[in-house]
Structure formats: C-alpha cells, structure tokens
Amino acid sequence: MERLKSQNFLAGLKQSKKAILSGMAVLAYIAEDADEYIKLPLIALCEKEKVEVLFVDTMKELAKACHVEVPTAVAVLIKEN
C-alpha cells in the first residue's frame, strides 16, 4: 500500500469501477473484510479488464492508507498521464 502515498489513486466503489472500466486503473486494492456481494463482482471485473488485484486485511486499514475517514472496500491506482 506504499504506492498509495506516491501515486494517483481513487478510493470508493463507484469511482474505482469507473476507473477500471475506462482503462485508467492499473492496480486495485480490495479489503478482505468487504461484503462478498461487493468483492466478488469487483474481482471478476478486474480479471476481465486485466487489472492486478492486491488484498488488504480491513476496510479501515485501506481507508487510513487513502486518508479517508470512512471504511473503504476498494481503491485503485490510476495511470500517470
């Protein structure tokens, strides 16, 4: 998750999905404790769009890394321009 500190990223389900679908995402961080109905389709989408997935233990841990106050199920690194 060190890369979240030095690269551009988006946090949250809606923004992350948009980035994946548009081809802007290069890596997805998904929280292990996120609900299955969120995780499973997201993992399938990443596989389809060939976006690497890394798992994080908790949504709180991911939120802290993203500097957001609410637990976060997913964050994606986006391509540099």
Buried (B, 14 or more C-beta within 10 A) or exposed (E): BEEBEEEEBBBBBEBBBBBBEEEBBBBBBBBEBBEEEBBEEBBEBBEEBEBEBEEBEBBBBBBBBBEEEEBBBBBBBBEEE
